[in-house]
Amino acid sequence: MPRFQNLGRYAVIALGASIPISVALDNLLFVVVLLAWLAGGGLREKLAALRDSPAALAALAFFGLLILGMAWGPGSAHDGLHYLAKYKELILVAVLGGLVAGERDKHLALTVFLGTMAVTLVLSFAIWLGVLPVEHLRNRFQENPYVFKLHITHSVLMALAAFLAAERAVRTRERRWRVVYTAGALLAVFNVLFMVQGRIGYVTIGALALYFGAVHWRWRGVLGAAAASVAMLVAGHLAGAPLFGRVAVVGSEMQAWEKGGAGETSTGLRMNYYKTTASIVREHPLLGVGTGGFVAAYREKVRGTDLPMVYNPHNQYLFTTAQLGVVGLAALLAMFVAMWRQAARVEPAAGIAVRGLILAIALGCLLNSFLIDHVEGLLFAWMAGVLLARPAVRPPRSIVVLALRRLGDVLLTTPLLRSLRRAYPDATIDVVVVAGQEGMLQGNPDCSNVIPLDPYPDGPGYARLLWRWRRYDLALTTQSNDRSHVYAWLFGRRRVGLVPDLGWSSAWKRASCSAYAVLDDMNTHTVVQNLVLADLLGIARHYEVVPPIGEKTNLSLENYVVLHPYPKFNYKQWTREGWTRLIAWLRGRGLRVVLTGGPDPEEKAHNAALAAGDVMDLTGKLALAELSGLYRKARLYVGPDTATTHLAAACGVPTLAIFGPTNPVKWGPWPAGYEGASPYQRRGRQRVGNVILLQGVQPADLGRCLPCHLEGCERHVRSASRCLTELTPDPVTAAADELLR
């Protein structure tokens, strides 16, 4: 069934290119979308998503009322089916939620639409400038350079494209794309106002400009948009743009119609359509003349007069009321309102875009029957369906999380694991870690299996990796590196992950993921960054860092503190003299001192030199799960920026973390029970919950470099950091004293 789902997704995206160009291709893709939705499986989940979408329900309710409307009125069954078929595109609002696979698909669909409109814009300018001669083509004029669609439709599509391009210009982080989108938006506005003769385009571009300003800059934006509109009007007047000629013609035709003449002009015809249709509404106010009854009712009204026959009154609101009465008008307006309100539930960019669409179509419906016009009606249903989609994704039954870095990174992945377990209690949740780091997840109740991975696999190792080909419904990568994304693609049928940036070099990673977030390596804590993946899945965040769980140790200790003096890298290390004086100070307060560490020979030697008197040296003797039990009963833990400091903080013990060049905002120990944004600032001594984060001193001759985020003052992992080597014991003992109270 995924094959049909993907076919449907591609057809939905392709509609963005076909709508501005080809009616035949539109119809083909429409059929493909419906068939793919039916054949793609997961019908129960799709129906559940439909029930959760007020916009989809409102669109189906309006379409259902049109079906019921075939049961009354003077129209024939043929007329009823004819008009019902013109509204069929509304079905897309309901079905696209089952095909659009998240924000990436929405972005891609609008990109395809904007690309097609960019081609249209170039061709329009080519016609206008005389580069592309059109004299030999029927109904094509250099002075009114519409391209694939007639001028009314062209102007509406171009106005909407200008709005979407301006929206992207505001949101994009890359300067070159901001320039491209801004230039495109301005050229599209120029095309609508000064080149193509479409009055509805003028109204649409003005309304969208005011809305754009209000959304981004509130009342200042509205004033700015109004000022820009005035400036363009003045420029257009001086340049003799068609805008002013068209507006002047409308005014003169309106005056002539009011005096009883000009019935054959564009404005006069419209006013007669409105007047005649209003008389039909007065006679059938509640339920109208039925879905197919307008033609018969209108023909009866103009019988014996010189008024021409028409098949719709060029006003969607009047037309709907004539067909279905005030009940139908209420259903139409309810659909617009439901879409407007649902826009608040989707991504901000999609929400703003869909509200711009509603404004454009709702205004256009005052001067045209847009919902029965093929291009406008399909554009409305397609774009609303795409942007309002909240995909009906089957809850994953198998999940793999890739945490391929160090021990601390693995521990800080546990809030994401807890979020996944609470959201998908019956799913298999496996975690892939670098071999040797499995202990950090020992006994974790949220993890089904821990899979150690050789960082440099041999032939059999690669074979074992391939054996896991697409085994999982969902793969999540908490790192943005190439290896993690390759493994996610290898293991998961659907991928969600972090990407390093929005540049070309990481485009393949973005393309591989059904949803992604850009890594913030400076201002977002790692716990919060990992939980962004939960946001992308639409599941609730759970912030608890879960320590490993194992058998209790046989140690019988009371009134003790734990020190972990030796970090993995030298640039994170405090001085041996500082640790010695801290141990003496703690022993002077009657506390038993316990040293912990890993099995590395250098670490053992370092701690052995500190273990004088009754100091207990457990370096290399306890597994990570046993350390959790040791830390929980301690009066205090003191350690550098290392994995066990994160572990101690998670265990709830009063924790003193001695930090040097590392950024606390990104890597500070997550306090037990803390929920919310990053708990720490970049600089200074800070206490949050059970943690005091003590930052090293700023060397006087180095300006303001702390934290520098570098690997020591000599820029390699074995170099020292002066912010730590110049840190005296006094601030450390003062912080320890505060935590011991």
C-alpha positions in Angstrom: 0.0 0.0 0.0 2.9 2.5 0.5 3.3 2.5 -3.3 -0.2 3.9 -3.8 0.4 6.4 -0.9 3.5 7.7 -2.6 1.8 7.8 -6.0 -1.0 9.9 -4.4 1.6 12.2 -2.8 3.4 12.8 -6.1 0.0 13.5 -7.8 -0.9 16.0 -5.1 2.4 17.8 -5.5 2.1 17.7 -9.3 -1.2 19.5 -9.1 0.7 22.6 -8.0 2.3 22.7 -11.5 -0.8 21.7 -13.5 -3.4 24.0 -12.0 -1.9 27.2 -13.6 -1.4 25.5 -16.9 -3.4 22.4 -18.0 -7.1 21.5 -17.4 -6.6 18.0 -18.9 -3.7 17.2 -16.6 -5.7 18.6 -13.7 -8.5 16.1 -14.3 -6.0 13.2 -14.7 -4.2 14.0 -11.5 -7.5 14.5 -9.7 -8.5 10.9 -10.6 -5.1 9.6 -9.5 -5.4 11.3 -6.2 -8.8 9.8 -5.4 -7.7 6.3 -6.5 -4.5 6.5 -4.5 -6.4 7.6 -1.4 -8.7 4.6 -1.7 -6.0 2.1 -2.6 -3.3 3.4 -0.2 -4.6 1.5 2.9 -5.0 2.9 6.4 -8.6 3.8 5.7 -9.4 3.8 9.4 -6.7 6.3 10.2 -7.6 8.4 7.2 -11.2 8.6 8.4 -10.0 9.5 11.9 -8.0 12.4 10.5 -11.0 13.5 8.5 -13.2 13.5 11.6 -10.5 15.6 13.3 -10.6 18.2 10.6 -13.4 20.8 10.8 -12.4 22.2 7.4 -12.8 18.8 5.8 -16.1 18.2 7.5 -17.4 21.6 6.5 -16.4 21.0 2.8 -18.1 17.6 2.8 -21.2 19.1 4.5 -21.4 21.8 1.8 -20.9 19.2 -1.0 -23.4 16.9 0.7 -26.0 19.7 0.7 -25.4 20.2 -3.0 -26.2 16.5 -3.5 -29.4 16.8 -1.5 -30.2 19.9 -3.5 -30.7 17.8 -6.5 -33.9 16.5 -5.0 -35.9 19.8 -5.4 -36.4 22.7 -7.8 -37.3 23.1 -11.4 -34.0 21.9 -12.8 -33.4 18.6 -14.6 -31.2 15.8 -13.3 -28.8 16.6 -16.1 -28.5 20.2 -14.9 -28.1 19.0 -11.3 -25.2 16.6 -12.2 -23.6 19.3 -14.4 -23.4 21.8 -11.5 -22.5 19.1 -8.9 -19.6 18.1 -11.0 -18.3 21.6 -10.9 -18.0 21.4 -7.1 -16.3 18.0 -7.1 -12.9 19.5 -6.3 -14.1 20.2 -2.8 -13.6 16.5 -2.1 -9.8 17.2 -2.1 -10.2 19.2 1.1 -11.2 16.0 2.8 -8.9 13.5 1.2 -5.5 15.3 1.0 -5.0 14.9 4.8 -4.5 11.2 4.1 -1.8 11.8 1.5 0.2 14.8 2.5 3.1 13.5 4.6 3.8 16.6 6.8 5.4 20.0 6.5 7.9 18.9 3.9 5.2 17.9 1.4 3.4 21.2 2.0 6.6 23.2 1.4 7.3 21.2 -1.8 3.7 21.5 -3.1 3.8 25.3 -2.8 7.4 25.4 -4.2 6.1 23.6 -7.3 3.2 26.1 -7.6 5.5 29.1 -7.2 7.9 27.6 -9.7 5.1 27.3 -12.3 4.0 30.8 -11.6 7.6 32.0 -12.0 7.6 30.5 -15.5 4.2 32.2 -16.1 5.6 35.5 -14.9 8.6 35.3 -17.2 6.4 34.5 -20.2 4.1 37.4 -19.3 6.9 39.8 -19.3 8.2 38.4 -22.5 4.9 39.1 -24.2 4.6 42.5 -22.7 8.0 43.5 -23.8 7.5 42.2 -27.3 10.2 39.5 -26.9 7.6 36.8 -27.4 5.2 37.7 -30.3 1.6 36.6 -29.8 -0.2 38.3 -32.7 -0.7 34.9 -34.4 -2.4 33.4 -31.3 -6.1 33.7 -30.6 -7.1 35.9 -27.7 -3.5 36.9 -26.8 -2.5 40.5 -26.7 0.7 42.3 -25.9 -1.1 45.0 -24.0 -2.9 42.4 -21.8 -0.1 39.7 -21.4 -1.9 36.8 -19.7 -0.3 33.4 -20.6 -2.0 30.1 -19.9 -5.2 31.3 -18.4 -7.5 34.3 -19.2 -6.7 37.6 -17.5 -9.1 37.2 -14.5 -7.7 33.9 -13.5 -4.1 35.0 -14.3 -4.4 38.0 -12.1 -5.8 36.0 -9.1 -3.1 33.3 -9.4 -0.4 35.9 -9.7 -1.6 37.9 -6.7 -1.6 34.8 -4.6 1.9 33.8 -5.9 3.1 37.3 -4.9 1.7 36.8 -1.4 3.3 33.3 -1.0 6.7 34.6 -2.3 6.6 37.5 0.1 5.8 35.2 3.0 8.8 33.0 2.1 11.1 36.0 1.8 10.2 37.0 5.4 10.8 33.4 6.7 13.8 32.2 4.9 17.2 32.4 6.7 19.3 32.5 3.6 20.0 35.9 2.1 20.1 34.7 -1.5 16.7 33.1 -1.3 15.3 36.2 0.5 16.5 38.2 -2.5 15.0 35.8 -5.0 11.6 35.6 -3.2 11.4 39.4 -2.7 12.2 40.1 -6.3 9.6 37.5 -7.4 7.0 39.0 -5.2 7.6 42.5 -6.5 7.6 41.5 -10.1 4.3 39.6 -9.6 2.7 42.6 -8.0 3.9 44.7 -10.9 2.4 42.2 -13.3 -1.0 42.3 -11.6 -1.2 46.1 -11.2 0.5 47.4 -14.3 0.4 44.8 -17.0 -2.7 42.4 -16.9 -6.2 43.8 -17.0 -7.9 41.9 -14.2 -9.9 44.0 -11.8 -10.3 41.2 -9.3 -6.5 41.0 -9.2 -6.3 44.6 -8.0 -8.7 43.9 -5.1 -6.9 40.7 -4.2 -3.4 42.1 -4.2 -4.5 45.0 -2.0 -6.3 42.8 0.5 -3.4 40.3 0.7 -0.9 43.2 1.2 -2.9 44.5 4.2 -3.1 41.0 5.7 0.6 40.4 5.1 1.5 43.6 6.9 -0.9 42.9 9.8 0.4 39.3 10.3 4.0 40.3 10.5 4.1 43.8 11.8 0.5 44.4 13.2 -0.8 48.0 12.8 2.5 49.2 11.6 2.4 46.6 8.8 -1.1 47.7 7.9 0.0 51.3 7.7 3.1 50.3 5.7 1.0 48.3 3.2 -1.4 51.1 2.8 1.4 53.6 2.2 3.0 51.2 -0.3 -0.4 50.9 -2.1 -0.7 54.6 -2.3 2.8 54.9 -3.7 2.0 52.3 -6.3 -1.3 54.0 -7.2 0.5 57.3 -7.8 3.2 55.5 -9.9 0.6 53.7 -11.9 -1.4 56.9 -12.5 1.8 58.6 -13.8 2.6 55.6 -15.9 -0.9 55.3 -17.4 -1.3 51.7 -16.0 -4.3 49.7 -17.1 -5.5 49.7 -13.5 -6.8 53.2 -13.7 -8.4 52.8 -17.0 -10.2 49.7 -15.9 -11.4 51.4 -12.7 -12.6 54.4 -14.6 -14.5 52.2 -17.1 -16.3 50.5 -14.2 -17.3 53.8 -12.7 -18.7 55.2 -16.0 -20.5 51.9 -16.8 -22.1 51.8 -13.4 -23.4 55.3 -13.8 -24.8 54.5 -17.2 -26.5 51.3 -15.8 -28.1 53.3 -13.0 -29.7 55.6 -15.6 -31.2 52.6 -17.4 -28.5 52.2 -20.1 -25.3 50.3 -20.6 -26.9 47.0 -20.2 -24.5 45.3 -22.6 -21.4 46.5 -20.9 -19.4 44.3 -18.6 -20.6 46.1 -15.5 -24.1 46.5 -16.7 -24.4 42.8 -17.5 -23.2 41.9 -14.0 -25.6 44.2 -12.4 -28.5 42.7 -14.3 -27.3 39.2 -13.3 -27.2 40.3 -9.7 -30.7 41.9 -9.9 -32.3 39.0 -11.6 -30.7 36.4 -9.3 -31.7 38.4 -6.2 -35.4 38.2 -7.4 -35.0 34.4 -7.5 -33.6 34.4 -4.0 -36.5 36.5 -2.8 -39.0 33.9 -4.1 -37.1 30.9 -2.7 -35.2 32.2 0.4 -34.9 29.1 2.5 -33.7 26.2 0.3 -33.4 27.9 -3.1 -34.3 26.4 -6.4 -32.0 23.3 -6.0 -28.6 22.4 -7.2 -29.7 22.2 -10.9 -32.5 24.7 -10.8 -30.7 28.0 -11.5 -30.8 27.7 -15.3 -34.6 27.0 -15.4 -35.4 29.7 -12.8 -33.2 32.3 -14.5 -34.6 31.5 -18.0 -38.1 32.0 -16.6 -37.2 35.4 -15.2 -35.8 36.7 -18.4 -38.5 35.2 -20.6 -40.1 38.0 -22.7 -37.3 40.5 -21.9 -34.2 41.6 -23.7 -32.0 40.4 -20.9 -29.5 37.7 -22.0 -29.5 34.2 -20.6 -26.7 33.3 -18.1 -25.7 30.1 -16.4 -24.3 31.7 -13.2 -24.6 35.2 -11.9 -20.8 35.8 -11.5 -21.2 36.0 -7.7 -20.7 32.8 -5.7 -22.7 34.0 -2.7 -25.7 35.0 -4.8 -25.4 31.8 -6.9 -25.2 29.5 -3.8 -28.2 31.3 -2.2 -30.2 30.9 -5.4 -29.3 27.2 -5.5 -29.6 26.3 -1.8 -31.1 29.3 -0.1 -29.9 30.8 3.1 -29.1 27.3 4.3 -26.6 26.9 1.5 -25.1 30.3 2.1 -24.6 29.5 5.7 -22.9 26.3 4.8 -20.6 28.1 2.4 -19.6 30.7 5.0 -19.2 28.0 7.6 -16.7 26.3 5.4 -14.6 29.5 5.1 -14.8 30.1 8.8 -13.8 26.5 9.6 -10.8 26.7 7.4 -9.8 30.1 8.9 -10.0 28.7 12.4 -8.3 25.5 11.6 -5.4 27.5 10.1 -4.4 28.2 13.8 -3.8 24.4 14.3 -1.2 23.9 11.6 2.4 25.2 11.1 2.6 29.0 11.2 3.7 29.3 7.6 0.9 27.0 6.4 -1.6 28.8 8.5 -0.8 32.2 7.1 -0.8 30.9 3.6 -4.2 29.2 3.9 -5.7 32.4 5.4 -4.3 34.4 2.5 -5.9 31.8 0.1 -9.3 32.2 1.9 -9.1 36.0 1.6 -8.3 35.8 -2.1 -11.1 33.3 -2.9 -13.7 34.9 -0.6 -13.1 38.3 -2.2 -13.1 36.8 -5.7 -16.5 35.2 -4.9 -18.0 38.6 -4.7 -17.3 39.2 -8.4 -17.2 35.7 -9.8 -18.6 32.2 -9.1 -15.1 31.0 -8.2 -16.1 27.6 -6.8 -17.6 26.4 -10.1 -14.7 27.9 -12.2 -12.3 25.1 -12.8 -9.0 26.7 -12.0 -10.1 28.9 -9.0 -12.2 26.1 -7.5 -9.5 23.5 -7.9 -6.8 25.9 -6.6 -8.9 26.6 -3.5 -9.6 23.0 -2.7 -6.1 21.8 -3.5 -4.3 24.5 -1.5 -6.6 24.3 1.4 -6.4 20.5 1.5 -2.6 20.6 1.4 -2.0 23.3 3.9 -4.6 22.2 6.4 -3.6 18.5 6.2 -2.8 16.8 9.5 -1.7 13.5 8.0 -3.4 10.3 9.1 -0.2 8.5 9.9 -0.6 5.0 11.3 0.9 4.9 14.8 4.3 3.2 14.3 4.6 -0.3 15.7 8.4 -0.3 15.5 10.7 2.7 16.1 14.4 3.0 16.1 16.3 6.0 17.7 19.8 6.7 16.6 22.0 8.1 19.3 25.5 7.7 17.9 27.6 10.0 20.0 28.9 9.9 23.5 27.5 8.6 26.8 26.1 12.0 27.8 24.3 12.3 24.5 22.7 8.9 25.0 21.5 9.8 28.4 20.0 13.1 27.2 18.1 11.1 24.6 16.0 9.4 27.3 13.4 12.2 27.5 12.6 11.6 23.8 12.4 7.9 24.5 9.9 8.5 27.3 7.8 10.8 25.0 7.8 8.0 22.4 6.8 5.3 25.0 4.0 7.4 26.4 2.7 8.2 22.9 3.1 4.6 21.5 2.9 2.3 24.5 2.6 -0.9 22.4 5.4 -0.1 20.0 8.9 -1.7 19.9 11.4 1.1 20.6 15.0 0.2 19.9 18.0 2.5 20.3 21.2 2.3 18.3 24.3 3.4 20.2 28.0 3.2 19.6 29.3 -0.1 21.0 30.4 0.3 24.7 27.7 2.8 25.6 24.8 0.4 26.1 25.1 0.7 29.9 23.6 4.1 29.9 20.3 2.6 28.9 20.4 -0.5 31.1 17.0 -1.2 32.6 15.4 1.7 30.8 11.7 1.0 30.8 11.1 3.0 27.7 13.5 1.1 25.6 12.8 -2.4 24.1 16.3 -3.2 22.8 19.7 -1.5 22.8 21.7 -2.2 19.6 25.5 -1.6 19.9 27.0 -0.5 16.6 30.7 -0.7 15.7 31.7 2.8 14.6 34.0 1.2 12.0 32.2 -1.9 10.8 33.9 -4.6 8.8 32.4 -6.7 6.1 30.2 -8.9 8.4 29.3 -5.7 10.3 27.9 -4.1 7.1 26.0 -7.3 6.4 24.4 -7.0 9.8 23.4 -3.4 9.0 21.8 -4.4 5.7 19.9 -7.2 7.5 18.0 -4.4 9.3 16.9 -2.9 5.9 13.7 -0.9 6.5 12.8 -3.0 9.5 11.3 -0.1 11.4 8.1 1.9 10.7 9.9 5.0 12.0 13.5 6.0 12.4 14.6 9.1 14.4 18.1 10.6 14.3 19.1 12.9 17.2 22.3 13.9 15.3 22.7 15.8 12.1 25.8 14.0 10.8 25.9 12.0 7.6 26.3 8.6 9.2 23.2 9.0 11.4 21.1 10.0 8.4 22.4 7.2 6.2 21.5 4.7 9.0 18.1 6.3 9.4 17.4 5.9 5.7 18.7 2.3 5.9 16.6 1.3 8.9 13.3 3.2 8.7 10.5 3.4 6.2 9.8 6.9 7.5 12.4 9.2 8.9 12.4 12.2 11.2 15.5 13.9 12.3 17.8 16.9 12.8 19.6 18.5 9.9 22.6 20.9 10.2 21.3 23.7 8.1 19.2 24.6 5.0 22.1 24.7 2.6 22.7 22.7 -0.5 25.1 20.3 1.2 22.4 19.0 3.5 19.6 18.9 0.9 19.8 15.1 0.7 19.2 14.8 4.4 16.1 17.0 4.2 14.8 15.1 1.2 15.3 11.8 3.1 13.2 12.9 6.1 9.4 13.2 6.1 9.9 15.9 8.8 13.0 17.6 10.0 14.2 20.4 12.2 17.4 22.5 11.9 19.9 21.8 14.7 20.5 24.8 17.0 24.0 24.1 18.4 24.2 27.3 20.4 20.9 28.4 22.0 18.9 25.2 22.6 19.6 22.6 25.2 20.2 19.1 23.9 17.2 17.8 25.8 14.9 20.4 24.2 16.5 19.9 20.8 15.8 16.1 21.0 12.2 16.8 22.0 11.7 18.9 18.9 11.5 15.5 17.2 8.5 14.7 19.4 7.0 18.0 18.2 7.5 16.9 14.6 5.6 13.7 15.4 2.8 15.6 17.0 3.2 13.9 20.4 3.5 15.3 23.9 6.9 16.2 25.4 8.2 14.5 28.5 11.3 16.1 30.0 12.4 13.4 32.5 16.0 12.3 32.0 16.0 8.5 33.0 19.1 7.1 34.6 20.1 3.5 34.0 18.7 0.9 36.5 20.5 -2.1 37.7 21.2 -4.3 40.8 22.1 -2.5 44.0 25.7 -2.4 45.1 26.9 -4.1 48.2 28.4 -0.9 49.5 27.3 0.2 53.0 27.9 4.0 53.0 26.3 6.8 55.0 26.8 10.6 55.0 29.0 10.6 52.0 29.7 12.7 48.9 30.8 11.6 45.5 33.5 13.3 43.4 34.2 12.5 39.8 37.4 14.4 39.2 38.5 13.1 35.8 36.7 14.0 32.6 37.2 12.3 29.3 39.0 15.3 27.8 41.7 17.3 29.4 40.3 20.7 28.4 37.3 20.0 30.8 39.6 19.2 33.8 40.0 21.2 37.0 43.3 21.1 38.8 44.6 18.3 41.0 45.3 20.8 43.7 41.8 22.0 43.6 40.4 18.5 44.0 42.8 17.8 46.9 41.7 20.9 48.8 38.0 20.2 48.1 38.5 16.7 49.5 40.2 18.1 52.6 37.4 20.6 53.1 34.7 17.9 52.8 36.5 15.6 55.3 36.8 18.5 57.7 33.0 18.6 57.7 32.8 15.0 58.7 31.8 13.7 55.3 33.0 10.5 53.7 34.4 11.1 50.2 33.9 8.6 47.4 35.7 8.9 44.1 34.2 7.5 40.9 35.6 7.2 37.4 36.0 5.0 34.4 38.4 2.1 33.6 41.0 4.2 31.7 44.5 3.8 33.3 45.2 7.5 33.3 41.9 8.1 35.1 42.7 5.4 37.7 46.1 6.8 38.3 44.8 10.4 38.7 42.1 9.3 41.2 44.5 7.0 43.1 46.7 10.0 43.8 43.7 11.8 45.4 42.5 8.8 47.5 44.4 9.5 50.7 43.1 8.5 54.2 39.6 7.2 54.4 38.7 8.4 50.8 37.1 5.5 49.0 38.3 5.0 45.4 35.7 3.2 43.2 37.3 4.3 39.9 36.6 1.7 37.3 34.7 -0.6 39.7 31.1 0.3 39.1 28.9 0.0 36.1 26.7 3.0 35.1 23.6 1.5 36.6 25.5 1.0 39.9 26.6 4.6 39.8 23.0 5.6 39.7 22.3 3.8 42.9 25.4 5.3 44.5 24.5 8.8 43.5 20.9 8.7 44.7 21.9 8.3 48.3 24.8 10.8 48.3 24.7 14.1 50.1 26.4 15.8 47.2 28.0 15.1 43.9 30.8 17.3 42.4 32.1 16.7 38.9 33.2 18.4 35.6 31.4 18.6 32.3 31.1 14.9 31.7 28.4 12.2 31.3 28.3 11.2 35.0 27.5 14.8 36.0 24.4 14.6 33.8 23.7 11.2 35.4 24.0 12.6 39.0 21.7 15.5 38.1 19.1 13.1 36.7 19.3 11.0 39.9 18.2 14.0 41.9 21.3 14.3 44.1 22.5 17.9 44.8 24.9 18.3 41.9 27.8 20.8 41.6 28.9 20.9 37.9 32.3 22.7 37.2 32.1 24.0 33.7 34.9 25.6 31.6 34.7 26.4 27.9 31.5 24.4 27.3 28.3 26.2 26.6 25.9 25.8 29.6 22.9 26.6 27.5 23.5 23.6 25.3 25.1 21.2 27.7 24.3 22.1 31.3 23.2 19.1 33.5 19.4 18.8 33.2 18.0 19.3 36.7 15.7 16.6 38.1 12.0 17.5 37.6 12.8 20.5 35.4 10.4 21.2 32.4 10.6 23.9 29.9 13.2 25.7 27.8 17.0 25.6 28.3 17.5 26.0 32.1 20.8 27.9 31.9 22.3 31.2 30.6 25.6 31.4 28.8 27.6 33.0 31.6 27.9 33.0 35.4 27.2 30.9 38.4 23.7 29.5 38.2 21.4 27.4 40.4 18.5 25.6 38.9 16.7 22.9 41.0 19.2 20.4 42.4 22.1 21.7 40.3 24.6 24.5 40.7 26.5 25.2 37.6 29.8 26.8 38.5 31.5 28.4 35.6 35.3 28.9 35.6 37.0 32.2 35.9 37.6 34.6 33.0 41.4 35.1 32.5 42.0 38.8 32.7 44.3 39.0 29.7 41.9 37.2 27.3 39.0 39.7 27.3 35.6 38.0 27.4 36.1 34.6 26.0 34.2 32.4 28.5 32.5 30.2 27.3 34.5 29.9 24.1 33.1 26.5 23.0 36.6 25.5 22.0 38.7 22.4 23.0 41.0 24.2 25.4 43.2 27.2 25.0 45.4 25.4 22.5 42.5 24.1 20.5 42.9 20.4 21.1 41.4 17.9 23.5 44.5 17.4 25.6 45.2 21.1 26.1 44.3 22.8 29.3 41.6 25.5 29.7 42.8 28.5 31.8 39.2 29.3 32.9 39.5 26.0 34.9 43.2 25.9 35.8 42.9 29.4 37.3 39.7 28.5 39.2 40.5 28.5 43.0 38.9 26.1 45.5 37.0 28.9 47.3 34.1 29.3 44.8 33.8 25.5 44.7 33.6 25.0 48.4 31.1 27.9 48.7 28.8 26.3 46.2 29.3 22.8 47.9 28.4 24.4 51.2 25.2 25.8 49.7 24.1 22.4 48.4 24.9 20.7 51.6 22.7 22.9 53.7 
